[in-house]
């Protein structure tokens, strides 16, 4: 199996930290915010980068992609995308659940999130959409995300023609509206795991599980 640049088959040893139960906040959101701040302070490259995974039913086929976490509040993690033509849109229509995975190499830490997904309202999505660069707003309108651009039909030129069409449509318009098919998706966790790398692959792992209908969380240590 690939082992990176080193010729040794042995994995790197993780020695940068430990994680104990008494160090954890009762709230996984507060714990995530603490770790995210640590990642920023450690100059982790784009710590908001996260792997978003979805699964289609009834086939069970899973797909993953890297996106940016744009918001975090007391109810969940928010990402933005096309929700009409993309693979993830197709997945969540059949199975409204998703998982997130953050990896912060510089700290030898990862965080996993699992939960139901909820679309943000048009008004909520517009608030973020209006902050994007104009080119990104135009691109959101122009791109039928994940649809095939055949070479026979012109390949990338088809996309660039759509961009020009959207530019003409919104020429002189500063406040471009968010498309109905584009917007935020909130992952509402019912499970979050915090993982700290340790030597000999004996990592520290703690899982938060939603405890009933109340706001409480049960915390469990997991075997590595």
Rosetta blueprint (number, residue, H / E / L):
1 X L
2 X L
3 X L
4 X L
5 X L
6 X L
7 X L
8 X L
9 X L
10 X L
11 X L
12 X L
13 X L
14 X L
15 X L
16 X L
17 X L
18 X L
19 X L
20 X L
21 X H
22 X H
23 X H
24 X L
25 X L
26 X L
27 X L
28 X H
29 X H
30 X H
31 X H
32 X H
33 X H
34 X H
35 X H
36 X H
37 X H
38 X H
39 X H
40 X H
41 X H
42 X L
43 X L
44 X L
45 X L
46 X L
47 X L
48 X L
49 X E
50 X E
51 X E
52 X E
53 X E
54 X E
55 X E
56 X L
57 X L
58 X L
59 X L
60 X L
61 X L
62 X E
63 X E
64 X E
65 X E
66 X E
67 X E
68 X E
69 X L
70 X L
71 X E
72 X E
73 X L
74 X L
75 X L
76 X L
77 X E
78 X E
79 X E
80 X E
81 X E
82 X E
83 X L
84 X L
85 X L
86 X L
87 X H
88 X H
89 X H
90 X H
91 X H
92 X H
93 X H
94 X H
95 X L
96 X L
97 X E
98 X E
99 X E
100 X E
101 X E
102 X E
103 X E
104 X E
105 X H
106 X H
107 X H
108 X L
109 X E
110 X E
111 X E
112 X E
113 X E
114 X E
115 X E
116 X E
117 X E
118 X E
119 X E
120 X L
121 X L
122 X H
123 X H
124 X H
125 X H
126 X H
127 X H
128 X H
129 X H
130 X L
131 X L
132 X L
133 X L
134 X H
135 X H
136 X H
137 X H
138 X H
139 X H
140 X H
141 X H
142 X H
143 X L
144 X L
145 X L
146 X L
147 X L
148 X L
149 X L
150 X L
151 X L
152 X L
153 X L
154 X L
155 X L
156 X H
157 X H
158 X H
159 X H
160 X H
161 X H
162 X H
163 X H
164 X H
165 X H
166 X H
167 X H
168 X H
169 X H
170 X L
171 X L
172 X L
173 X L
174 X L
175 X L
176 X L
177 X L
178 X L
179 X L
180 X L
181 X L
182 X E
183 X E
184 X E
185 X E
186 X E
187 X E
188 X E
189 X E
190 X E
191 X E
192 X E
193 X E
194 X E
195 X E
196 X E
197 X L
198 X L
199 X H
200 X H
201 X H
202 X L
203 X L
204 X E
205 X E
206 X E
207 X E
208 X E
209 X E
210 X E
211 X L
212 X L
213 X L
214 X L
215 X L
216 X L
217 X E
218 X E
219 X E
220 X E
221 X E
222 X E
223 X L
224 X L
